[in-house]
Amino acid sequence: MCFTILLKDNERKEKPMTTEEKLKQFILTKHRSVNEFTKSINMPYGTMSSIFKRGIDNSSVTNIIKICNALEISADELANGN
């Protein structure tokens, strides 16, 4: 029984990263923390946390532009997770 469970766990494939996960990872390559990033763009941490949880699609255009400008990426790149 345990052997079967182990096989099933090993057979699971990793889910591809979401756009929000990619965004968070990209932010962390340029800043020490998400909190530091949000302070640098004058955005409440809760707003960024909400974007990570609810999705970029539910974010305001103003916040998307602020994030893109700070990271020097286009809105298309952000939307496509590039």
N, C-alpha and C positions, 0 to 999 in steps of 0.2 A: 504494500500500500504506500509506504513512504517513498519507495523507488519511483512509483508512478507519479506521485506529486512532484518529486524532484525533476523528472523528465518534463513535466508540463511547465514548471518554472523556467527550465532552461530553454524551452521552445518559444517562450514569449519573446516577441520582437519589441525593441525599443520604439516608443512612439516618436515621430518626428517632433522637433521643437516647434512650439507655437511662435507666432510673430512676437507675442509679448515676452516669451522666454528669450528669444533672440535679442529683442530690444534691451532687456535687462542685462544680458550678457555683454552686449555692445557697450552699454553705459559703464559697466564695471571694467571694461578694458581702457576706458578713458578717465575714469574717476575712481577714487578709493571706495566709494559707497554710493548707493542710490540717493541716500540722504544728502550727501555732499553735492551730487548732481542737481537735485531739486533746489537746494539753496542757491546754487550758482545761476539757476534760471528763474529764481524767484517764484517757484511753484510749491505749494504745500505738499509735503510728503504724502499725505493722505490722497491727494489727487493722483499722484503717480502710482500709488499702491492700488487705487481703484482701477486705473488703466490696466495694470497687470492682471487684476482679478476679473474685471468685466470685459476687457478687450479694448483694443485700439478703436475698433469700429464705433464704440459707444463714447468716445472722447470728443471733446469740442475741437473745432477746426483751430481755434486759437491755441489750444494746448498742443495740438499736433505740430503746428508751425513753430511754436516755441521749442519743442523737443528737437525737431528737424534742424532748425537753425543752430542750436547749441551743438548738435552732433555732426553738423556739416553734411547732412544727407538730405535727399529729396523726399517729399511725401510719398512718391511712388516707391522709392527704395524701402521706406518704412513699411508701407502697406504690403509689399511683396516679401518682406523679411530678408532683404538683401543687405 
